[in-house]
Amino acid sequence: MTRTSLAERQARLEQQRARLQREEAKVREAERKARTRRLIEAGGLVDKAGLGETEANVLYGALLEVAGKLGDAAQRARWEAEGGHAFDREARAKDAAREPLVLTLAGAQPALATARLRGLGFRWSKVLRHWEGLAVYDEARVAAEELGGTLRRVAPAASGVAE
């Protein structure tokens, strides 16, 4: 059995220490990114509630008051229900104006055009070689005209009931 020298053991310990430091740095970075995401989401909710232009002191005071009431389970349940209903209403309103569309373009499009189409609700079909998705017709028509493409509505699927 060979014995390891003190220098070899110290080298191994240094390697382990460096590995632990890298892992700790990864954990700190993940925590920092999660915190940044939470802060961005909170700011988005403040803006969504129409409070984005509110003075900082007023907003902070209002949030402190809300924080003081978080212990009240009944109040918290009312806020949760109201928030859920508001999100549902907004999602339904957004989807109500959308319809299934197909957009055909000649040739490859620049990255800005594809980003715009994705933002409108389209996705690229590799098989059918066209853009398809749920989008607002008037917005898609403008994009199709600007990009020199053709836009068509997709007829709703038959109900499957035999007549």
ZIMO-V194183 format. One line per field, one symbol per residue. burial: + if it has 24 or more other ideal C-beta (glycine too) atoms within 12 Angstrom, else -. A space follows every 50 residues. Layout:
burial = ???
//
This chain:
burial = -------------------------------------------------- ------------------------------------------------++ +++++---+---+--++--+++-------++++-+++-++--++--+-+- +------------
//
